[in-house]
Every structure is written in structure tokens, then in C-alpha cells.
Amino acid sequence: MRQYDSVVDFSPEDFNILISDSRVRSVVNVLIEKGVPQDRVVTKANGETKPRVPTTTPEGRSANRRV
């Protein structure tokens, strides 16, 4: 990530990690609100670094959007 004055320039990889991390935090918040103890929740944001299935089709890309 590079910063120029007040503008932040994200690479696509950085942006994908940010999206992944945001999804993870949302799920964690819901789990904790539902009563799951925080010390039982383990998270990892992978972005595009560890796809479950090939991402060459829309179905494959959708299958990799998981939490």
C-alpha cells in the first residue's frame, strides 16, 4: 500500500485482503453477538491467496467467497 498525501493507492491484492478481512470481522461480530465466546473464534483473511476451487468460472469465483 502506498500513500500519497491524503490518497491511498491499494494494489488489487491489498484490496482483496481488506475485503476478506472485513468479511471475517463481520462474521466474528455476529458469532459473538449470538453468544459464542470470543476465545473460541479463530480467523484468517486470505484474500485470493488460497482459493478452494479454480477461479476460472463465475461459479468457481462464487464458491471461493466463503467464511
mmCIF file of the N, C-alpha and C atoms, coordinates in Angstrom:
data_MODEL
# 
_entry.id   MODEL 
# 
loop_
_atom_site.group_PDB 
_atom_site.id 
_atom_site.type_symbol 
_atom_site.label_atom_id 
_atom_site.label_alt_id 
_atom_site.label_comp_id 
_atom_site.label_asym_id 
_atom_site.label_entity_id 
_atom_site.label_seq_id 
_atom_site.pdbx_PDB_ins_code 
_atom_site.Cartn_x 
_atom_site.Cartn_y 
_atom_site.Cartn_z 
_atom_site.occupancy 
_atom_site.B_iso_or_equiv 
_atom_site.pdbx_formal_charge 
_atom_site.auth_seq_id 
_atom_site.auth_comp_id 
_atom_site.auth_asym_id 
_atom_site.auth_atom_id 
_atom_site.pdbx_PDB_model_num 
ATOM 1   N N  . MET A 1 1  ? 0.860   -1.168  0.000   1.00 0.00 ? 1  MET A N  1 
ATOM 2   C CA . MET A 1 1  ? 0.000   0.000   0.000   1.00 0.00 ? 1  MET A CA 1 
ATOM 3   C C  . MET A 1 1  ? 0.905   1.229   0.000   1.00 0.00 ? 1  MET A C  1 
ATOM 4   N N  . ARG A 1 2  ? 0.632   2.134   -0.920  1.00 0.00 ? 2  ARG A N  1 
ATOM 5   C CA . ARG A 1 2  ? 1.387   3.377   -0.991  1.00 0.00 ? 2  ARG A CA 1 
ATOM 6   C C  . ARG A 1 2  ? 0.462   4.530   -0.644  1.00 0.00 ? 2  ARG A C  1 
ATOM 7   N N  . GLN A 1 3  ? 1.008   5.539   0.043   1.00 0.00 ? 3  GLN A N  1 
ATOM 8   C CA . GLN A 1 3  ? 0.179   6.682   0.394   1.00 0.00 ? 3  GLN A CA 1 
ATOM 9   C C  . GLN A 1 3  ? 0.778   7.930   -0.211  1.00 0.00 ? 3  GLN A C  1 
ATOM 10  N N  . TYR A 1 4  ? -0.060  8.686   -0.896  1.00 0.00 ? 4  TYR A N  1 
ATOM 11  C CA . TYR A 1 4  ? 0.327   9.952   -1.496  1.00 0.00 ? 4  TYR A CA 1 
ATOM 12  C C  . TYR A 1 4  ? -0.518  11.039  -0.864  1.00 0.00 ? 4  TYR A C  1 
ATOM 13  N N  . ASP A 1 5  ? 0.088   11.847  -0.005  1.00 0.00 ? 5  ASP A N  1 
ATOM 14  C CA . ASP A 1 5  ? -0.642  12.880  0.721   1.00 0.00 ? 5  ASP A CA 1 
ATOM 15  C C  . ASP A 1 5  ? -1.868  12.270  1.403   1.00 0.00 ? 5  ASP A C  1 
ATOM 16  N N  . SER A 1 6  ? -3.084  12.603  0.921   1.00 0.00 ? 6  SER A N  1 
ATOM 17  C CA . SER A 1 6  ? -4.279  12.079  1.585   1.00 0.00 ? 6  SER A CA 1 
ATOM 18  C C  . SER A 1 6  ? -4.946  10.959  0.783   1.00 0.00 ? 6  SER A C  1 
ATOM 19  N N  . VAL A 1 7  ? -4.298  10.503  -0.276  1.00 0.00 ? 7  VAL A N  1 
ATOM 20  C CA . VAL A 1 7  ? -4.863  9.447   -1.116  1.00 0.00 ? 7  VAL A CA 1 
ATOM 21  C C  . VAL A 1 7  ? -4.090  8.157   -0.885  1.00 0.00 ? 7  VAL A C  1 
ATOM 22  N N  . VAL A 1 8  ? -4.807  7.075   -0.687  1.00 0.00 ? 8  VAL A N  1 
ATOM 23  C CA . VAL A 1 8  ? -4.175  5.776   -0.503  1.00 0.00 ? 8  VAL A CA 1 
ATOM 24  C C  . VAL A 1 8  ? -4.360  4.967   -1.781  1.00 0.00 ? 8  VAL A C  1 
ATOM 25  N N  . ASP A 1 9  ? -3.260  4.427   -2.294  1.00 0.00 ? 9  ASP A N  1 
ATOM 26  C CA . ASP A 1 9  ? -3.290  3.626   -3.512  1.00 0.00 ? 9  ASP A CA 1 
ATOM 27  C C  . ASP A 1 9  ? -3.146  2.155   -3.134  1.00 0.00 ? 9  ASP A C  1 
ATOM 28  N N  . PHE A 1 10 ? -4.202  1.361   -3.327  1.00 0.00 ? 10 PHE A N  1 
ATOM 29  C CA . PHE A 1 10 ? -4.171  -0.050  -2.991  1.00 0.00 ? 10 PHE A CA 1 
ATOM 30  C C  . PHE A 1 10 ? -3.913  -0.879  -4.236  1.00 0.00 ? 10 PHE A C  1 
ATOM 31  N N  . SER A 1 11 ? -3.069  -1.877  -4.104  1.00 0.00 ? 11 SER A N  1 
ATOM 32  C CA . SER A 1 11 ? -2.937  -2.854  -5.182  1.00 0.00 ? 11 SER A CA 1 
ATOM 33  C C  . SER A 1 11 ? -4.176  -3.736  -5.136  1.00 0.00 ? 11 SER A C  1 
ATOM 34  N N  . PRO A 1 12 ? -4.492  -4.451  -6.226  1.00 0.00 ? 12 PRO A N  1 
ATOM 35  C CA . PRO A 1 12 ? -5.644  -5.361  -6.180  1.00 0.00 ? 12 PRO A CA 1 
ATOM 36  C C  . PRO A 1 12 ? -5.509  -6.405  -5.068  1.00 0.00 ? 12 PRO A C  1 
ATOM 37  N N  . GLU A 1 13 ? -4.297  -6.880  -4.815  1.00 0.00 ? 13 GLU A N  1 
ATOM 38  C CA . GLU A 1 13 ? -4.085  -7.865  -3.757  1.00 0.00 ? 13 GLU A CA 1 
ATOM 39  C C  . GLU A 1 13 ? -4.387  -7.272  -2.388  1.00 0.00 ? 13 GLU A C  1 
ATOM 40  N N  . ASP A 1 14 ? -3.912  -6.044  -2.153  1.00 0.00 ? 14 ASP A N  1 
ATOM 41  C CA . ASP A 1 14 ? -4.197  -5.364  -0.882  1.00 0.00 ? 14 ASP A CA 1 
ATOM 42  C C  . ASP A 1 14 ? -5.699  -5.173  -0.697  1.00 0.00 ? 14 ASP A C  1 
ATOM 43  N N  . PHE A 1 15 ? -6.369  -4.758  -1.763  1.00 0.00 ? 15 PHE A N  1 
ATOM 44  C CA . PHE A 1 15 ? -7.802  -4.514  -1.690  1.00 0.00 ? 15 PHE A CA 1 
ATOM 45  C C  . PHE A 1 15 ? -8.547  -5.809  -1.377  1.00 0.00 ? 15 PHE A C  1 
ATOM 46  N N  . ASN A 1 16 ? -8.166  -6.913  -2.005  1.00 0.00 ? 16 ASN A N  1 
ATOM 47  C CA . ASN A 1 16 ? -8.818  -8.188  -1.746  1.00 0.00 ? 16 ASN A CA 1 
ATOM 48  C C  . ASN A 1 16 ? -8.624  -8.640  -0.305  1.00 0.00 ? 16 ASN A C  1 
ATOM 49  N N  . ILE A 1 17 ? -7.451  -8.408  0.257   1.00 0.00 ? 17 ILE A N  1 
ATOM 50  C CA . ILE A 1 17 ? -7.224  -8.747  1.665   1.00 0.00 ? 17 ILE A CA 1 
ATOM 51  C C  . ILE A 1 17 ? -8.123  -7.890  2.558   1.00 0.00 ? 17 ILE A C  1 
ATOM 52  N N  . LEU A 1 18 ? -8.268  -6.604  2.220   1.00 0.00 ? 18 LEU A N  1 
ATOM 53  C CA . LEU A 1 18 ? -9.154  -5.734  3.008   1.00 0.00 ? 18 LEU A CA 1 
ATOM 54  C C  . LEU A 1 18 ? -10.597 -6.228  2.969   1.00 0.00 ? 18 LEU A C  1 
ATOM 55  N N  . ILE A 1 19 ? -11.073 -6.641  1.789   1.00 0.00 ? 19 ILE A N  1 
ATOM 56  C CA . ILE A 1 19 ? -12.432 -7.166  1.677   1.00 0.00 ? 19 ILE A CA 1 
ATOM 57  C C  . ILE A 1 19 ? -12.565 -8.444  2.496   1.00 0.00 ? 19 ILE A C  1 
ATOM 58  N N  . SER A 1 20 ? -11.587 -9.332  2.368   1.00 0.00 ? 20 SER A N  1 
ATOM 59  C CA . SER A 1 20 ? -11.597 -10.594 3.108   1.00 0.00 ? 20 SER A CA 1 
ATOM 60  C C  . SER A 1 20 ? -11.617 -10.334 4.606   1.00 0.00 ? 20 SER A C  1 
ATOM 61  N N  . ASP A 1 21 ? -10.784 -9.422  5.055   1.00 0.00 ? 21 ASP A N  1 
ATOM 62  C CA . ASP A 1 21 ? -10.727 -9.097  6.485   1.00 0.00 ? 21 ASP A CA 1 
ATOM 63  C C  . ASP A 1 21 ? -12.048 -8.503  6.966   1.00 0.00 ? 21 ASP A C  1 
ATOM 64  N N  . SER A 1 22 ? -12.668 -7.681  6.146   1.00 0.00 ? 22 SER A N  1 
ATOM 65  C CA . SER A 1 22 ? -13.955 -7.084  6.517   1.00 0.00 ? 22 SER A CA 1 
ATOM 66  C C  . SER A 1 22 ? -15.023 -8.163  6.674   1.00 0.00 ? 22 SER A C  1 
ATOM 67  N N  . ARG A 1 23 ? -15.038 -9.152  5.771   1.00 0.00 ? 23 ARG A N  1 
ATOM 68  C CA . ARG A 1 23 ? -15.992 -10.252 5.890   1.00 0.00 ? 23 ARG A CA 1 
ATOM 69  C C  . ARG A 1 23 ? -15.755 -11.036 7.175   1.00 0.00 ? 23 ARG A C  1 
ATOM 70  N N  . VAL A 1 24 ? -14.497 -11.299 7.459   1.00 0.00 ? 24 VAL A N  1 
ATOM 71  C CA . VAL A 1 24 ? -14.149 -12.054 8.668   1.00 0.00 ? 24 VAL A CA 1 
ATOM 72  C C  . VAL A 1 24 ? -14.639 -11.315 9.910   1.00 0.00 ? 24 VAL A C  1 
ATOM 73  N N  . ARG A 1 25 ? -14.374 -10.017 9.980   1.00 0.00 ? 25 ARG A N  1 
ATOM 74  C CA . ARG A 1 25 ? -14.789 -9.249  11.157  1.00 0.00 ? 25 ARG A CA 1 
ATOM 75  C C  . ARG A 1 25 ? -16.303 -9.228  11.313  1.00 0.00 ? 25 ARG A C  1 
ATOM 76  N N  . SER A 1 26 ? -17.029 -9.161  10.191  1.00 0.00 ? 26 SER A N  1 
ATOM 77  C CA . SER A 1 26 ? -18.490 -9.172  10.255  1.00 0.00 ? 26 SER A CA 1 
ATOM 78  C C  . SER A 1 26 ? -19.007 -10.478 10.838  1.00 0.00 ? 26 SER A C  1 
ATOM 79  N N  . VAL A 1 27 ? -18.451 -11.580 10.384  1.00 0.00 ? 27 VAL A N  1 
ATOM 80  C CA . VAL A 1 27 ? -18.882 -12.886 10.883  1.00 0.00 ? 27 VAL A CA 1 
ATOM 81  C C  . VAL A 1 27 ? -18.531 -13.040 12.360  1.00 0.00 ? 27 VAL A C  1 
ATOM 82  N N  . VAL A 1 28 ? -17.341 -12.624 12.743  1.00 0.00 ? 28 VAL A N  1 
ATOM 83  C CA . VAL A 1 28 ? -16.933 -12.710 14.147  1.00 0.00 ? 28 VAL A CA 1 
ATOM 84  C C  . VAL A 1 28 ? -17.895 -11.916 15.022  1.00 0.00 ? 28 VAL A C  1 
ATOM 85  N N  . ASN A 1 29 ? -18.246 -10.718 14.591  1.00 0.00 ? 29 ASN A N  1 
ATOM 86  C CA . ASN A 1 29 ? -19.163 -9.895  15.381  1.00 0.00 ? 29 ASN A CA 1 
ATOM 87  C C  . ASN A 1 29 ? -20.505 -10.589 15.577  1.00 0.00 ? 29 ASN A C  1 
ATOM 88  N N  . VAL A 1 30 ? -21.030 -11.203 14.516  1.00 0.00 ? 30 VAL A N  1 
ATOM 89  C CA . VAL A 1 30 ? -22.315 -11.898 14.639  1.00 0.00 ? 30 VAL A CA 1 
ATOM 90  C C  . VAL A 1 30 ? -22.183 -13.090 15.587  1.00 0.00 ? 30 VAL A C  1 
ATOM 91  N N  . LEU A 1 31 ? -21.119 -13.868 15.434  1.00 0.00 ? 31 LEU A N  1 
ATOM 92  C CA . LEU A 1 31 ? -20.929 -15.022 16.312  1.00 0.00 ? 31 LEU A CA 1 
ATOM 93  C C  . LEU A 1 31 ? -20.869 -14.602 17.780  1.00 0.00 ? 31 LEU A C  1 
ATOM 94  N N  . ILE A 1 32 ? -20.145 -13.538 18.067  1.00 0.00 ? 32 ILE A N  1 
ATOM 95  C CA . ILE A 1 32 ? -20.024 -13.064 19.452  1.00 0.00 ? 32 ILE A CA 1 
ATOM 96  C C  . ILE A 1 32 ? -21.370 -12.544 19.951  1.00 0.00 ? 32 ILE A C  1 
ATOM 97  N N  . GLU A 1 33 ? -22.106 -11.809 19.083  1.00 0.00 ? 33 GLU A N  1 
ATOM 98  C CA . GLU A 1 33 ? -23.437 -11.335 19.463  1.00 0.00 ? 33 GLU A CA 1 
ATOM 99  C C  . GLU A 1 33 ? -24.377 -12.498 19.771  1.00 0.00 ? 33 GLU A C  1 
ATOM 100 N N  . LYS A 1 34 ? -24.178 -13.637 19.096  1.00 0.00 ? 34 LYS A N  1 
ATOM 101 C CA . LYS A 1 34 ? -25.021 -14.817 19.297  1.00 0.00 ? 34 LYS A CA 1 
ATOM 102 C C  . LYS A 1 34 ? -24.580 -15.664 20.484  1.00 0.00 ? 34 LYS A C  1 
ATOM 103 N N  . GLY A 1 35 ? -23.500 -15.232 21.156  1.00 0.00 ? 35 GLY A N  1 
ATOM 104 C CA . GLY A 1 35 ? -23.089 -15.916 22.375  1.00 0.00 ? 35 GLY A CA 1 
ATOM 105 C C  . GLY A 1 35 ? -21.876 -16.816 22.277  1.00 0.00 ? 35 GLY A C  1 
ATOM 106 N N  . VAL A 1 36 ? -21.235 -16.883 21.107  1.00 0.00 ? 36 VAL A N  1 
ATOM 107 C CA . VAL A 1 36 ? -20.023 -17.692 21.002  1.00 0.00 ? 36 VAL A CA 1 
ATOM 108 C C  . VAL A 1 36 ? -18.900 -16.954 21.739  1.00 0.00 ? 36 VAL A C  1 
ATOM 109 N N  . PRO A 1 37 ? -18.209 -17.614 22.662  1.00 0.00 ? 37 PRO A N  1 
ATOM 110 C CA . PRO A 1 37 ? -17.117 -16.948 23.376  1.00 0.00 ? 37 PRO A CA 1 
ATOM 111 C C  . PRO A 1 37 ? -16.016 -16.504 22.405  1.00 0.00 ? 37 PRO A C  1 
ATOM 112 N N  . GLN A 1 38 ? -15.538 -15.289 22.584  1.00 0.00 ? 38 GLN A N  1 
ATOM 113 C CA . GLN A 1 38 ? -14.547 -14.721 21.671  1.00 0.00 ? 38 GLN A CA 1 
ATOM 114 C C  . GLN A 1 38 ? -13.284 -15.574 21.589  1.00 0.00 ? 38 GLN A C  1 
ATOM 115 N N  . ASP A 1 39 ? -12.915 -16.213 22.697  1.00 0.00 ? 39 ASP A N  1 
ATOM 116 C CA . ASP A 1 39 ? -11.691 -17.017 22.671  1.00 0.00 ? 39 ASP A CA 1 
ATOM 117 C C  . ASP A 1 39 ? -11.869 -18.324 21.899  1.00 0.00 ? 39 ASP A C  1 
ATOM 118 N N  . ARG A 1 40 ? -13.082 -18.627 21.454  1.00 0.00 ? 40 ARG A N  1 
ATOM 119 C CA . ARG A 1 40 ? -13.347 -19.822 20.636  1.00 0.00 ? 40 ARG A CA 1 
ATOM 120 C C  . ARG A 1 40 ? -13.318 -19.514 19.145  1.00 0.00 ? 40 ARG A C  1 
ATOM 121 N N  . VAL A 1 41 ? -13.177 -18.234 18.789  1.00 0.00 ? 41 VAL A N  1 
ATOM 122 C CA . VAL A 1 41 ? -13.229 -17.823 17.386  1.00 0.00 ? 41 VAL A CA 1 
ATOM 123 C C  . VAL A 1 41 ? -11.810 -17.567 16.882  1.00 0.00 ? 41 VAL A C  1 
ATOM 124 N N  . VAL A 1 42 ? -11.469 -18.253 15.790  1.00 0.00 ? 42 VAL A N  1 
ATOM 125 C CA . VAL A 1 42 ? -10.158 -18.079 15.155  1.00 0.00 ? 42 VAL A CA 1 
ATOM 126 C C  . VAL A 1 42 ? -10.416 -17.613 13.730  1.00 0.00 ? 42 VAL A C  1 
ATOM 127 N N  . THR A 1 43 ? -9.693  -16.595 13.305  1.00 0.00 ? 43 THR A N  1 
ATOM 128 C CA . THR A 1 43 ? -9.938  -16.039 11.982  1.00 0.00 ? 43 THR A CA 1 
ATOM 129 C C  . THR A 1 43 ? -8.668  -16.018 11.142  1.00 0.00 ? 43 THR A C  1 
ATOM 130 N N  . LYS A 1 44 ? -8.885  -15.976 9.830   1.00 0.00 ? 44 LYS A N  1 
ATOM 131 C CA . LYS A 1 44 ? -7.789  -15.826 8.877   1.00 0.00 ? 44 LYS A CA 1 
ATOM 132 C C  . LYS A 1 44 ? -8.368  -15.240 7.608   1.00 0.00 ? 44 LYS A C  1 
ATOM 133 N N  . ALA A 1 45 ? -7.836  -14.112 7.165   1.00 0.00 ? 45 ALA A N  1 
ATOM 134 C CA . ALA A 1 45 ? -8.263  -13.484 5.920   1.00 0.00 ? 45 ALA A CA 1 
ATOM 135 C C  . ALA A 1 45 ? -7.233  -13.825 4.846   1.00 0.00 ? 45 ALA A C  1 
ATOM 136 N N  . ASN A 1 46 ? -7.651  -14.552 3.805   1.00 0.00 ? 46 ASN A N  1 
ATOM 137 C CA . ASN A 1 46 ? -6.726  -14.995 2.773   1.00 0.00 ? 46 ASN A CA 1 
ATOM 138 C C  . ASN A 1 46 ? -6.808  -14.212 1.476   1.00 0.00 ? 46 ASN A C  1 
ATOM 139 N N  . GLY A 1 47 ? -7.852  -13.430 1.279   1.00 0.00 ? 47 GLY A N  1 
ATOM 140 C CA . GLY A 1 47 ? -7.994  -12.743 0.005   1.00 0.00 ? 47 GLY A CA 1 
ATOM 141 C C  . GLY A 1 47 ? -8.039  -13.759 -1.116  1.00 0.00 ? 47 GLY A C  1 
ATOM 142 N N  . GLU A 1 48 ? -7.207  -13.585 -2.132  1.00 0.00 ? 48 GLU A N  1 
ATOM 143 C CA . GLU A 1 48 ? -7.167  -14.520 -3.253  1.00 0.00 ? 48 GLU A CA 1 
ATOM 144 C C  . GLU A 1 48 ? -6.012  -15.507 -3.136  1.00 0.00 ? 48 GLU A C  1 
ATOM 145 N N  . THR A 1 49 ? -5.375  -15.584 -1.988  1.00 0.00 ? 49 THR A N  1 
ATOM 146 C CA . THR A 1 49 ? -4.155  -16.377 -1.879  1.00 0.00 ? 49 THR A CA 1 
ATOM 147 C C  . THR A 1 49 ? -4.387  -17.874 -1.742  1.00 0.00 ? 49 THR A C  1 
ATOM 148 N N  . LYS A 1 50 ? -5.574  -18.306 -1.315  1.00 0.00 ? 50 LYS A N  1 
ATOM 149 C CA . LYS A 1 50 ? -5.830  -19.736 -1.121  1.00 0.00 ? 50 LYS A CA 1 
ATOM 150 C C  . LYS A 1 50 ? -7.223  -20.116 -1.622  1.00 0.00 ? 50 LYS A C  1 
ATOM 151 N N  . PRO A 1 51 ? -7.431  -20.110 -2.945  1.00 0.00 ? 51 PRO A N  1 
ATOM 152 C CA . PRO A 1 51 ? -8.746  -20.498 -3.444  1.00 0.00 ? 51 PRO A CA 1 
ATOM 153 C C  . PRO A 1 51 ? -9.016  -21.981 -3.203  1.00 0.00 ? 51 PRO A C  1 
ATOM 154 N N  . ARG A 1 52 ? -10.261 -22.310 -2.892  1.00 0.00 ? 52 ARG A N  1 
ATOM 155 C CA . ARG A 1 52 ? -10.676 -23.699 -2.695  1.00 0.00 ? 52 ARG A CA 1 
ATOM 156 C C  . ARG A 1 52 ? -10.821 -24.427 -4.022  1.00 0.00 ? 52 ARG A C  1 
ATOM 157 N N  . VAL A 1 53 ? -11.335 -23.715 -5.008  1.00 0.00 ? 53 VAL A N  1 
ATOM 158 C CA . VAL A 1 53 ? -11.528 -24.266 -6.345  1.00 0.00 ? 53 VAL A CA 1 
ATOM 159 C C  . VAL A 1 53 ? -10.976 -23.270 -7.356  1.00 0.00 ? 53 VAL A C  1 
ATOM 160 N N  . PRO A 1 54 ? -10.689 -23.696 -8.601  1.00 0.00 ? 54 PRO A N  1 
ATOM 161 C CA . PRO A 1 54 ? -10.194 -22.753 -9.606  1.00 0.00 ? 54 PRO A CA 1 
ATOM 162 C C  . PRO A 1 54 ? -11.154 -21.583 -9.795  1.00 0.00 ? 54 PRO A C  1 
ATOM 163 N N  . THR A 1 55 ? -10.596 -20.428 -10.064 1.00 0.00 ? 55 THR A N  1 
ATOM 164 C CA . THR A 1 55 ? -11.406 -19.216 -10.194 1.00 0.00 ? 55 THR A CA 1 
ATOM 165 C C  . THR A 1 55 ? -11.597 -18.817 -11.655 1.00 0.00 ? 55 THR A C  1 
ATOM 166 N N  . THR A 1 56 ? -11.636 -19.794 -12.537 1.00 0.00 ? 56 THR A N  1 
ATOM 167 C CA . THR A 1 56 ? -11.746 -19.526 -13.975 1.00 0.00 ? 56 THR A CA 1 
ATOM 168 C C  . THR A 1 56 ? -13.182 -19.389 -14.454 1.00 0.00 ? 56 THR A C  1 
ATOM 169 N N  . THR A 1 57 ? -14.156 -19.653 -13.590 1.00 0.00 ? 57 THR A N  1 
ATOM 170 C CA . THR A 1 57 ? -15.572 -19.517 -13.950 1.00 0.00 ? 57 THR A CA 1 
ATOM 171 C C  . THR A 1 57 ? -16.281 -18.687 -12.886 1.00 0.00 ? 57 THR A C  1 
ATOM 172 N N  . PRO A 1 58 ? -17.437 -18.119 -13.229 1.00 0.00 ? 58 PRO A N  1 
ATOM 173 C CA . PRO A 1 58 ? -18.203 -17.389 -12.212 1.00 0.00 ? 58 PRO A CA 1 
ATOM 174 C C  . PRO A 1 58 ? -18.573 -18.285 -11.023 1.00 0.00 ? 58 PRO A C  1 
ATOM 175 N N  . GLU A 1 59 ? -18.881 -19.555 -11.291 1.00 0.00 ? 59 GLU A N  1 
ATOM 176 C CA . GLU A 1 59 ? -19.230 -20.475 -10.215 1.00 0.00 ? 59 GLU A CA 1 
ATOM 177 C C  . GLU A 1 59 ? -18.039 -20.705 -9.288  1.00 0.00 ? 59 GLU A C  1 
ATOM 178 N N  . GLY A 1 60 ? -16.858 -20.839 -9.874  1.00 0.00 ? 60 GLY A N  1 
ATOM 179 C CA . GLY A 1 60 ? -15.647 -21.033 -9.072  1.00 0.00 ? 60 GLY A CA 1 
ATOM 180 C C  . GLY A 1 60 ? -15.346 -19.821 -8.212  1.00 0.00 ? 60 GLY A C  1 
ATOM 181 N N  . ARG A 1 61 ? -15.482 -18.634 -8.805  1.00 0.00 ? 61 ARG A N  1 
ATOM 182 C CA . ARG A 1 61 ? -15.239 -17.408 -8.023  1.00 0.00 ? 61 ARG A CA 1 
ATOM 183 C C  . ARG A 1 61 ? -16.249 -17.295 -6.887  1.00 0.00 ? 61 ARG A C  1 
ATOM 184 N N  . SER A 1 62 ? -17.512 -17.647 -7.159  1.00 0.00 ? 62 SER A N  1 
ATOM 185 C CA . SER A 1 62 ? -18.536 -17.587 -6.123  1.00 0.00 ? 62 SER A CA 1 
ATOM 186 C C  . SER A 1 62 ? -18.250 -18.593 -5.015  1.00 0.00 ? 62 SER A C  1 
ATOM 187 N N  . ALA A 1 63 ? -17.815 -19.787 -5.371  1.00 0.00 ? 63 ALA A N  1 
ATOM 188 C CA . ALA A 1 63 ? -17.517 -20.822 -4.369  1.00 0.00 ? 63 ALA A CA 1 
ATOM 189 C C  . ALA A 1 63 ? -16.381 -20.407 -3.454  1.00 0.00 ? 63 ALA A C  1 
ATOM 190 N N  . ASN A 1 64 ? -15.518 -19.537 -3.923  1.00 0.00 ? 64 ASN A N  1 
ATOM 191 C CA . ASN A 1 64 ? -14.383 -19.106 -3.111  1.00 0.00 ? 64 ASN A CA 1 
ATOM 192 C C  . ASN A 1 64 ? -14.720 -17.944 -2.198  1.00 0.00 ? 64 ASN A C  1 
ATOM 193 N N  . ARG A 1 65 ? -15.916 -17.414 -2.290  1.00 0.00 ? 65 ARG A N  1 
ATOM 194 C CA . ARG A 1 65 ? -16.367 -16.375 -1.353  1.00 0.00 ? 65 ARG A CA 1 
ATOM 195 C C  . ARG A 1 65 ? -16.962 -17.079 -0.148  1.00 0.00 ? 65 ARG A C  1 
ATOM 196 N N  . ARG A 1 66 ? -16.128 -17.390 0.799   1.00 0.00 ? 66 ARG A N  1 
ATOM 197 C CA . ARG A 1 66 ? -16.570 -18.182 1.927   1.00 0.00 ? 66 ARG A CA 1 
ATOM 198 C C  . ARG A 1 66 ? -16.056 -17.580 3.227   1.00 0.00 ? 66 ARG A C  1 
ATOM 199 N N  . VAL A 1 67 ? -16.711 -17.921 4.284   1.00 0.00 ? 67 VAL A N  1 
ATOM 200 C CA . VAL A 1 67 ? -16.264 -17.508 5.601   1.00 0.00 ? 67 VAL A CA 1 
ATOM 201 C C  . VAL A 1 67 ? -16.283 -18.719 6.514   1.00 0.00 ? 67 VAL A C  1 
# 
